[in-house]
Amino acid sequence: MVRRLRLLHTGLAVVVAAACGGGDDGPGSDASTTEAGASDVVAVAVEAQRTTLVDLWAGGTPAFGVFVPSERERGARGPDGERLPPLYTMEGAARLAETPLLAYLFLNLEPSYAAEAVAAVAAGLGDDPTAPTLLVRIPPISADGAVAAQDRAMEALAAGADGIVFPHVRSEAEARQVVEFMEAAGADVWSPTNPDGTVIAMVMIEDPGALEEAAAIADVEGYSVLACGIGSLSAALGSREAGEAGNQRVLEEAKRVGRPDMITANAQDVGQRIDEGFLGLLMSGPEADEAIRVGRTAAGR
C-alpha cells in the first residue's frame, strides 16, 4: 500500500516496485509527456494526513533530512557498458524510516524522473504519518515543458510523495505555474494563506535571472517553501561567494513572506545555518547522522 495516497489518476500507471532505477545521477529524463502533448492525468483529491515536517515548520522549528541514497554503486555499468541509473528500494526506505533523527527524505529525480522510484520509497516508508516526510524533486519546468512538469507532479503525489520540489524556477510566471500545477493535482498545499494544508510545494531559485526576480517570486501565494540551489547558482554566477550572497538574498525573501528555507549542510556549518534562520537542513553521505545530531543540539532539540 502506498503511504498517504492523495490522488487517483488514469492514463499513467504507478507501480509500487521493490526496486527501481532513475534518480540523482541518472543520464536523463524519461518524461511521459511533452509540452506538445495533452496531459492524460486526471487527479481527484483525497484526504491527506498532516506530516511531521509540516508540523515542525508551522511551529518555526528546524527540521533535518537526508538525500535518499542510491543503493547502486556509483558509476556501475551494465553488460553492454551502459551506465546504470540509481537504485531505490522499499527496503532501503524502510531502513531510513527507522532513523528517529529524520523529519524528511529528499528524493532527487531532477536528472532522471521515474514514478516507480517514488512508489518504491513511499512503500518503504509505510502508512505511519510520523515516518519521514517524502519530498520529491522533479525535473525543471524548462526541461520538458509545463505539461510534463504538471504530469510529473501529479504522478509523484499519486505515487506517495508528501511534497514536490520544483527546481530552477526562473520567474514569477513559473512560480505561478507551480501553484497551478498543485491546484490541478487537487493538492491541499500548506502555505501562509492555508495553514491547515498538508502537502508541500517547494520553489527553488537557482539561476541569475530568477535571483533578480526573487522578491516577485517570493510574493506568489500558494506554495510552501522558498529555497536557493546554491550549487547551481554559484556555478552560474562564477563563484561560491556570489552564490552565497544570492543564497542569503533568497533567505531574506523567504523570511519576509513567512516561508521556510532549505539548505544543504554538514557538521561544520549546520549550527551557522540554523543561526541564520534556515528551517530545512539537508544532509548527505555517511556523516549525515552526526551532522543532524550537531544540528539538533544547536537548535535546542
N, C-alpha and C positions, 0 to 999 in steps of 0.2 A: 504493500500500500504506500502511495506517495504521501509524504507528510504535508499537512496543512494545504491540501489541494484546494485551489481557489477558483480555477477556471475549467469549464468544459469547452471542448472545441471539436470541430470537424475539419477534415481535409488534411491535417498534418498529424502523423502518428507520433506519439511519445511512448517510448518503450523503457520500462524500468529494467535496466540491464545490470548484470552482476559486474561487468567490466566494460569500459568503452574508451575510445580514443577521442582526441580533439581537445586542445586546451592551450596553456600559456606559451608553449613554444612550438606549436604546430605550424606547418608550412603555409596554410592558407585557409580560406573560408569555404564552407560548403553550404552557402545560403540556399534556402528552398525557394525563394522568390527574388525578384529584382525590381527596380524602380518601374520597369515597363510592365511588369505583371500585376495582375489584380490579386489582392490578398484573399486567401481562401480559408483564413482562420476566423471562426465565429466564436466569440467569447461570451460566456454567461457568468456573471458574478455569483460566487457562493461565499458563505461565511468563512472568514479567516480568523485565526487566533492571534492575539497580540503577542509579539515575541519579546524575549528578554532585552534584545538590543533596543527596541523602541522604548521600552520602559526606562532603560538606563539613560538614553539620550533625552527623553522627555523630562527627566529629573536633572539634566545637566551634568551627568556623571560620565567620566571617561570609560570607554569600552575597548576591550582588547580582542584582536582576532588574528588569524593567520591566513596566508595564501594556502589553498588546498594544494598539497604537493602531488606532482605526478608520481605514480608508482612504477613508471618505466625508467630504466636507466637513461640518463641524458645522452643524446646522440645515438641511441640504439638504431640499428639498421635491420631491415627485413631481408629475406632470402635473395632478393634481386638488387640489394644495395640501397633500396629506398629508405628514406628517413621515416621512422615510425613516430606517430603522434603520441602525445602524453596519454597516460593511462590513469583513469579514475575508477575506483571500485566502491561498491557498497561496504565492503569490509574495511577499506581504508577510512571511509567517512565514519563508520561506527567507532573506530578507534579514536578518531578525533573527538567524537561526541562524548567520549568518556573522560576527556580532559576538562576539569572544572574551571580552568583558567580562561577558557574561551567563551566570549559572548557571541562571536560570529565567525563564519568561514567566508573567504573571498575566493570564488571560483573564477579564474581568469580565462574566459573563452574569447577574448578580443581577437587573437590571431587566427583562431580556427573554431568557429562556433559549432557545437554539437549538442542538441537537446538531450541525447542519450547520456551525456556526461552529467547534466543537471539531474536527470532522473536517477542515475546511479548514486550520486552524492545525497540527494534528498531521501532516497530509500534507506540509505545507511544511517541517516540521522533519525529516522523513525517519526512517530507522531507526537512525541513529547514536546510541548511548547517551551520547555526550559532548555531544550537542546540548542546548540549554537544556531543563530540565525544564518540563513544561507543567502549571500549576496552573489549575484552572477553578473560578471562584466561581459557584455556582448560587443560585437564589432561596432565601430562608429557609424552614425547615420551616413557620413560621407563615403563609407566603404562600398556599399551596395545600394544605397538609396533608402528613402523613407519607408517604402513598403516592406522591404526586407527587415529593416530595423524594428518596425512595428510588429511584424510577424514573429520575429525572434523574441521580443519582449513578451508577447502573449504566450508563445510556446514555452519559454523558460518558466513563466509563472505557472502555467498548467503542469509543467513537469515537477514543480515543488519548490521553486525559488521563493524566498521571502522578500526579495528586493532585486531590482535591476540597476546596474551601473552603466551609465551612458558615457563612454569616453569621447574625448576630442569634440565636445560640444563647441561649435565655432562661433555662435552668435546668439543673440536674444531670440531670433526666429527659430533656431534649432532647439533652444531651451523650451520654447512654447510647444514645439513638436513633441518633445519628451513628455510633457504633461498630457498632450492629446493622445499619445500612444497608450499611456497608462489609463486614461479615461476610457479609451476604446476597449481596453482589456477588462474593464469592469473592476479595476483595482482600487481599493479604498486606501489611497496614499496618505500616509502620515505627513503632516506639514503644519506650520504655524496656524494656517487657516482651517485645518482639520485635525485638531489634537487627538481625536479619538480614532484616527486612522490606524491601519495595521500593516500596510505594505510600504516598502522603502523604494524611493526613486532618487538615484544619486546622479548629479550632474558634475562632470569633470571638465575643468578648463586646462588645456594643455598646449595651446597654440598662441603665438603673439597677438594675432588678430582678436582672438577670444579674450585675451587679457585686457585689451583696450576696451572691450565691451563688458568687463567684469561687473560693473555696477548694474548695467541693464539686465544682464543675465541673472544676477542675484535677485533682482526685483520681481522676476517672474513668479507667479503664485502657483502652488500645486505640486512642488517637488519637496524632497525631504532633506537632502544633503548637498552641500556645495564643497567641492574639493579641487585641489590643483594636482595635476600629474607632473610632479616636479622633475622627474627624469626626462620626460618628453619636452617639457617647457625649457629646461636647461639646455638640452641639445639644440632646440630651435633658436634659442637666444644666444648660444655660443659659449655659455659659461655657467658653472654651478652657482656662482654669486648672483648672476642675473636671474636664474631660475628661482633661487631662494627669495629674492626681492619680490618676484611675481607670486610666489607661494604665500608670502606674508600679506600681499595685497588681497589675494583671494580669501585668506583667513579673516582679514578685516571686513570684507564684504559679507562673509558668512555670519560673522558676529552681528553685523549691523542688521541683517534680516532675520536673525534668530534661528539659524540653522547650524547643525554640527558640521565640522570639517574633519576630513580624514587624511592621515599622512603615514607613510611608511616610517618605521622607527626601529631602533635596536637598543641594546642595554646601555650604550653610551649616551644616546641623545633622547631617550624616551622621557626622562624627567624634564628636560628642557621643553620638549614638545607639549607636555601636559601644562607646564607653567605658561606657555604661550597661549593656551586655550584650545588646543586640538582635542576633540572628543572621541575621535576614532583613531586608534593606534594599531597599525597593521604590521605584523611581523612575518618573518620567513626563515626557513632553514633550521638547522639543529639547535641554534641558540634561542629560538623563539620563546620557549617556556621561561628561560631565565630572564629574558628581556621583559616578558609580561610580569614576572614577579617583581622586578625592579620598578616597573611602571605602576603596578598596583600599590606598592609601598609609597611611591611618590604621590599617588592620587588619594592616599589615605583609605584604601580599600582593604 
